[in-house]
Amino acid sequence: MSSLVSAPTQLRLMKGAAAIPQVIWWPLGQLASLVLAARPPKPLRQWALNAGVVTGRSPSYWQRRAAQFSWIRNSVGSLQLGRWSKRRILNTVHWVDDGRARIERLQAERGVVLALPHMGSWDLVAAYGGSIGLPLSSVAERLPAGQFEYFRDLRAALGIKIHPYGEPNVVAALCDDLRRGRLVCLVADRDFGRRGLPVRWPTPDGGRDLTMPAGPVIIAQQTGAALMGAATTFEGSCLRVVVGEPIPLRAGAEGAEQMAQELAEFFTTQVSAKPTDWHMMQKFFPGVVA
């Protein structure tokens, strides 16, 4: 969208989308997804290539449609979360097995770093944490023309503290937040700077070498907090949350790479199970470009 409209116009569109009733945007989003799946724009073509690597097969038309609507649902839903009641948030998020209980127990014992892929709605699960008295800290890209501040303020109202990506000493700031009792929640599959930890992402056609953000691992190493993978997917009107087991803490650079590898294996299992909820519409695997 940034190449089509100016940043101030994008901000106005965001504010407008935040006020559109679901009874209107939901069917319009479904219709738009049907059209875009037939003539995919570059972001949707890139998603199809990424999903094809993960699953070993090219997505169908209906999978492209589902992926496009999942992206719309997450984007509009994040903008509208500030209008949701606490009851609606709590009733929408469903935890698999004892995921919530394990997070709460470990948070009380030593703190938790949750690392998530770009799946489902990470903002909604963060809002859930704020609703149950478990405040979160996270990081977001510094968008132009007031967009970052708009998103930051929306999330702050939900109990989510946002640090801008690229801020000096952001890792130290997140460590401080964790020591003060905040849960650190980071989307951690795509490495924007390509300077993260090397991993081998498993696929049906063999592992693919790439890098993943180092932040979650470094914070866990420096604080002793539990590092856990988590993933969210849309299931009907609900958001389903899967939480992995704590990844053993290991020291040093080699230990960090081993921890990141375990996160990559958790992520690929979750993405493979429901690739249409993986909002990876940017280049992800080296050499795989639409």
C-alpha positions in Angstrom: 0.0 0.0 0.0 2.9 2.4 0.7 3.8 2.6 -3.0 0.2 3.6 -3.9 -0.7 6.2 -1.3 1.1 8.6 0.9 1.9 7.9 4.6 -0.6 10.5 5.9 -3.3 9.0 3.7 -2.4 5.6 5.1 -2.9 6.9 8.6 -6.3 8.3 7.6 -7.3 5.0 6.1 -6.3 3.2 9.3 -8.4 5.5 11.5 -11.3 5.0 9.1 -10.9 1.2 9.1 -11.0 1.2 12.9 -14.5 2.6 12.8 -16.1 0.3 10.2 -18.6 -2.2 11.7 -17.7 -5.9 11.3 -21.0 -6.4 9.5 -19.6 -4.2 6.7 -15.9 -5.0 6.6 -16.2 -8.7 6.9 -18.2 -9.4 3.7 -16.3 -6.7 1.9 -13.0 -8.4 2.9 -14.3 -11.8 1.8 -15.2 -10.3 -1.6 -11.9 -8.5 -2.0 -10.1 -11.8 -1.1 -12.0 -13.7 -3.8 -11.0 -11.1 -6.4 -7.3 -10.8 -5.3 -6.9 -14.6 -5.2 -7.8 -14.8 -8.9 -5.3 -12.1 -9.9 -2.8 -12.1 -7.0 -0.8 -8.9 -6.3 2.8 -9.2 -5.5 2.4 -9.6 -1.7 0.0 -12.5 -2.2 2.2 -14.1 -4.9 5.1 -13.9 -2.4 3.0 -15.5 0.3 2.2 -18.4 -2.2 5.9 -18.9 -2.9 6.7 -18.9 0.9 3.9 -21.3 1.7 4.9 -23.5 -1.2 8.4 -23.9 0.3 7.0 -24.7 3.8 4.4 -27.2 2.6 6.1 -28.6 -0.5 3.1 -27.8 -2.8 1.7 -24.7 -4.5 -1.3 -23.2 -2.7 -4.7 -23.5 -4.5 -6.9 -20.6 -5.4 -9.0 -21.2 -2.2 -5.9 -21.2 -0.1 -4.8 -17.9 -1.6 -8.3 -16.5 -0.9 -8.1 -17.8 2.7 -4.6 -16.3 3.2 -5.7 -12.9 1.9 -8.7 -12.8 4.1 -6.7 -13.9 7.2 -4.4 -11.0 6.5 -7.3 -8.6 6.2 -8.9 -10.0 9.4 -5.7 -9.5 11.4 -5.1 -6.0 10.0 -8.6 -4.7 10.6 -9.0 -6.6 13.9 -5.8 -5.0 15.3 -7.1 -1.5 14.5 -10.4 -2.2 16.1 -9.2 -3.9 19.3 -9.4 -0.7 21.3 -13.2 -0.9 20.8 -13.5 -4.5 22.1 -14.8 -5.2 25.6 -12.8 -7.2 28.0 -15.4 -9.9 27.8 -15.2 -10.1 24.1 -11.4 -10.4 24.2 -11.5 -13.2 26.8 -14.3 -15.1 25.0 -12.5 -15.0 21.7 -9.1 -16.3 22.7 -9.0 -20.1 23.3 -5.8 -21.7 24.7 -4.8 -25.2 23.7 -4.3 -27.6 26.7 -2.6 -25.7 29.6 -0.8 -23.1 27.6 -2.1 -20.1 29.6 -1.5 -21.8 33.0 2.2 -22.6 32.1 2.8 -19.0 31.0 1.4 -17.7 34.2 3.3 -20.1 36.4 6.7 -19.4 34.7 6.0 -15.7 34.6 5.6 -15.7 38.3 8.8 -17.9 38.8 11.3 -16.3 36.5 9.6 -14.3 33.7 8.7 -15.4 30.2 9.8 -14.4 26.7 7.1 -15.5 24.1 8.3 -15.7 20.5 5.7 -15.9 17.8 5.6 -16.2 14.0 3.5 -13.8 11.9 0.4 -15.9 12.3 -3.2 -15.2 13.3 -3.4 -12.2 15.6 -0.5 -11.5 17.9 -2.1 -8.2 18.9 -5.3 -10.0 20.2 -3.4 -12.5 22.3 -1.3 -9.6 23.7 -4.6 -7.8 24.5 -5.7 -10.9 26.3 -2.7 -10.7 28.5 -3.5 -7.2 29.4 -7.1 -8.2 30.2 -6.0 -10.8 32.8 -3.5 -8.5 34.5 -0.4 -9.8 32.6 1.1 -6.7 31.0 3.2 -7.2 27.9 6.1 -5.4 26.2 6.9 -5.8 22.6 8.6 -4.1 19.6 7.0 -2.6 16.4 8.4 -1.1 13.3 8.7 2.7 13.4 6.2 3.6 10.7 6.1 7.1 9.2 3.7 10.1 9.5 2.3 9.3 12.9 1.4 5.7 12.1 3.7 4.2 14.8 2.4 6.6 17.4 -1.2 5.7 16.5 -0.5 1.9 16.9 1.5 2.5 20.0 -1.3 4.4 21.7 -3.9 1.9 20.6 -1.8 -0.9 22.2 -1.0 1.0 25.3 -4.7 1.3 26.1 -4.7 -2.5 26.1 -1.8 -2.9 28.5 0.8 -3.4 25.7 4.0 -1.4 25.9 5.7 -0.9 22.5 9.3 -0.1 21.9 10.2 1.1 18.3 12.3 -1.3 16.3 15.9 -0.1 15.9 15.7 2.0 19.1 19.2 2.1 20.8 19.4 -0.4 23.7 16.0 -1.9 22.9 17.1 -5.3 24.2 18.2 -3.7 27.5 14.9 -1.9 27.8 13.0 -5.2 27.2 15.2 -6.9 29.8 14.3 -4.1 32.3 10.6 -4.5 31.5 10.8 -8.2 32.1 12.5 -7.8 35.5 9.7 -5.4 36.4 7.2 -8.1 35.9 6.1 -7.5 32.3 6.0 -10.5 29.9 8.0 -9.9 26.7 6.2 -10.9 23.5 8.1 -10.7 20.2 7.1 -11.7 16.7 10.3 -13.5 15.7 10.2 -15.4 12.5 11.3 -12.8 10.0 14.7 -11.1 10.4 14.4 -7.6 9.0 18.1 -6.8 9.1 19.3 -10.3 8.1 21.8 -10.0 11.0 20.1 -12.5 13.3 20.9 -16.0 14.4 21.5 -18.7 11.7 18.9 -21.5 11.6 17.9 -24.3 9.2 14.2 -24.0 8.6 12.8 -27.6 8.0 10.8 -28.1 4.8 9.6 -31.2 2.9 12.4 -30.7 0.3 15.1 -30.2 2.9 16.2 -27.5 5.3 16.5 -23.9 4.2 19.3 -21.7 5.7 18.1 -18.3 6.9 18.4 -16.1 10.0 15.9 -15.3 12.7 15.8 -12.3 15.1 18.2 -12.8 18.0 16.2 -10.7 20.5 14.1 -13.4 22.2 17.1 -15.7 22.7 19.4 -12.9 24.0 16.8 -11.6 26.4 16.2 -15.1 27.8 20.0 -15.7 28.1 20.5 -12.4 29.9 17.6 -12.6 32.3 17.1 -16.4 32.9 13.5 -16.0 31.7 11.7 -18.9 30.1 11.8 -18.8 26.3 8.7 -20.3 24.8 7.3 -20.4 21.2 3.7 -19.6 20.7 1.4 -19.4 17.6 -2.1 -18.2 17.0 -4.6 -19.3 14.3 -8.1 -18.3 13.4 -10.7 -21.0 14.1 -14.2 -19.8 13.2 -14.9 -16.7 15.3 -12.1 -17.6 17.8 -8.4 -17.3 18.0 -6.6 -20.5 19.0 -3.3 -20.2 20.9 -0.7 -23.0 21.0 2.2 -22.6 23.4 5.4 -24.8 23.2 7.4 -26.1 26.0 10.2 -23.9 27.5 13.3 -24.1 25.4 16.3 -25.0 27.5 18.6 -22.0 28.3 22.1 -22.4 26.9 25.0 -20.1 27.2 27.2 -18.4 24.6 26.9 -17.9 20.8 26.6 -21.6 20.1 23.9 -22.0 22.8 22.0 -19.1 21.3 22.0 -20.7 17.8 20.7 -24.0 19.3 17.9 -22.1 21.1 17.0 -20.3 17.8 17.0 -23.6 16.0 14.4 -25.0 18.4 12.2 -22.0 17.9 12.5 -22.4 14.1 11.4 -26.0 14.4 8.4 -25.0 16.5 7.5 -22.2 14.0 7.7 -24.5 11.0 5.4 -27.1 12.7 2.8 -24.4 13.3 3.1 -22.8 9.9 2.9 -26.1 8.1 -0.3 -27.0 10.0 -2.1 -23.8 8.8 -0.1 -21.8 6.3 -3.1 -19.7 5.3 -2.8 -17.9 8.7 0.9 -17.2 8.2 1.0 -13.5 7.1 4.4 -13.8 5.4 3.8 -11.6 2.4 7.4 -10.4 2.2 10.5 -12.2 1.1 11.4 -14.9 3.6 13.5 -17.7 2.2 16.7 -16.6 0.5 16.3 -16.7 -3.3 12.5 -17.1 -3.2 11.1 -13.9 -4.6 7.9 -13.0 -6.5 
